Amino acid sequence: MLVDLLIRNAHILTQDPSRPVAESLLIHDGKILAVDPDAGAAALAARTIDAAGATIVPGFNDVHAHTVWFGLGLMEAGLGSVGSLDEVYDVIGKAAASLGPKEWVIASGFSPLLLDGGQPDRDLLDAAAGGRPVWIKHSSGHACTLNGVALALIEAAGADIHAGVDGGAVVMGPDGRPTGLLEENAMRLVQDLLLPYPLEAIERALDLATTHYLSEGITSVTDAGIAGGWIGHSPQEFAAYQNAKDKGLLSVRMQPMIVLDALRPLQGHASDAVTSGLDTGIRTGLGDDWLRLGPVKIFSDGSLLGSTAYVTEEYIGCTHNHGYLQMDAEKLRDAALRAYSSGWAVAMHAIGDHAIDHAIDILTEAQETFGLNALPNRIEHGGVVRPDQLDRIAEAGIILVPQPHFITEFGDGMARLLGPKRTLWSYPGKSLLNKGVILPGSSDRPVSNGRPLDVMQSFVERLTPSGEIYGPAERITAAEALAAYTTGSAAATGTQDIKGRLSPGYLADLVFLNQDPTTVESSAIGATRVLATMVGGDIRYGADKFPPRLRTEELEPALPLQPAPTTKDSA
Ligand SMILES: [Zn+2]
C-alpha cells in the first residue's frame, strides 16, 4: 500500500502529551497516519515534503469570529485604518465615485475609538457621497452611522425615526435632528431597508474571508451567529454556506451558530414538548468535518465599551448605569430552555457579570434538566467574570470564550469603565486553566484583529494600548496560548477527537511557521510568519514553498512524473 505524503525535517509541536515534539508526519486520506514513522513506514509515502526545519503546529481554530461579516467587509469600503474624519469623507467620496447616482455607499471597519470618539457628520457625508445614501458599519458591531440621504430613505419607507427603539437608540443632535448614529437595535432601521443580502454575495464573502484565514494559519472557524438577529445577513444564510462548500469556496472548516431569532416553535407528537428549532427539527451537530451546525447563539447583553453590558456594580463614571439584559430575564430563560430541549447547544453572549449570572443559571438548569447536547454549552466573551462565577462555570463544565485581543485594542477604555477591581476579573485566561476550565482561542473578528499569532501574543502579554498590564494574574504562557488555539478550541467545539493535535487519526490540518512561537520573546510571538497552511492533507496556502515531491523522484531523480490517469469518460 502506498501512503499519500511524508512531511519530514520539521520541528513539530504536536499538542499530544504522549509525544509533544516530533520530526516527521505520515499523512493519508486527509488524516495523520503516523508521527515519526519508522523507516519502513516512511518508505511507503508516494510524496514527500522537506519542511527544511520549519515549525509545524496544528491548524489554528478561532471559535468566535464573524466570517460572513468579515468577508463582506473585504468587499466594502474600508475604514479600519483611517486617522481622521477627513480621511473618512475621503474614503466615502472615492467609493461613491465608482457607483451609480442612487447606489448605497457601504463602508465598514469604522471605530470612533481611533478618532477619540469622533463621529462623522451627516451633512459632510451627504456632500462626500454626492447625494448617495451612506451606511457606515462600526467595527464594534453595536452601532452604525448614516448620512442625511440614508435617513430620508428610511423615513420615505415609512419608518418613524423619532419614535423610540427598544434596546437601541437613534441618537439626536442638539438641533433636534438625528445625527445619523444608530445604536444597537436601531440598526434594524437600515437593515430592514437593505437586508437580506443575495446568497451569491454571502458566498463571495465566505470565499474572501476563508481564503484570508488560510494566510494566517487558520483551518477551523466558528461563525458566531448567522441567519437572524442584527448579526444575520439572510434568513437563508446557512444555504450560502452549503453552496459555498459545494462550489469549493469554503477554504477552512466551519461551524456556524444559528441566531436564536431564526428558530421558531416546533410542534411534534402529543407526547413531545413544544420546542423551538429549525423546520424539520434540524439541530446542533448536523453536518460533516467541513461544515457542521453549531450551537444556537443567544445575546443576553450588549458591549462593555458601549456600557450596555449588564454588570452588578455600576460603571465607573456612569452613575446608576448597570447596562441591561437584551430581553426580559424570564423570556431569556424560556427561549434558551426551549431551544436546548430540542437539541440545540447554547452559546450565550454574556459580557457583564450580571448577564453571566443569568447565563450560568440557565445553562446549568438546561444541562440538569435535559442532559448534554451534541456540542458543549458556552458563554461568549466574559468581560467581567467574578471568582465565584469561575467556580460555577468549572463545576458545570461550561466553556468560557474570552477575546484577549480586546485588551490590546480597547484595554484602556475597558479598564476606565470597570475600575481596578473588576479589571482583574476581565477576559480571564490563567484562572480558567487553574480551575480546569477549557480555554479556547478566539478573536471576534472583525470586531478585533483575528490573526491567531497576534491574539496569542495578547494572551501572553495582556498589554493595553497605553502599555498597562490588564489583569496581570491572567497572563498565560505562549505554550498555553498555542494550546488554547488548538486543543482548547477543539474541545470548545466538540471536535477534540479529530482536531487540535497532530497524532494518528487526527485531521491533517496544520501550519508551517518560520519560528517556534513558544520559545521566542513574548513581544515577538506576533512576528511569527505563517509559511504554509494545510487543510485535510492539502496545502492550500504557500504550496510553492513546500512542493510535495514524488518519492520516486528522490530515489531515482530521472524518473518522469506519472501521467494523469485517464478514464473512459474523459477519453
Ligand atoms: Zn461576536
Boltz pocket constraint, residues with backbone or C-beta under 6 A from the ligand:
constraints:
  - pocket:
      binder: B
      contacts: [[A, 64], [A, 65], [A, 66], [A, 224], [A, 444]]
      max_distance: 6.0
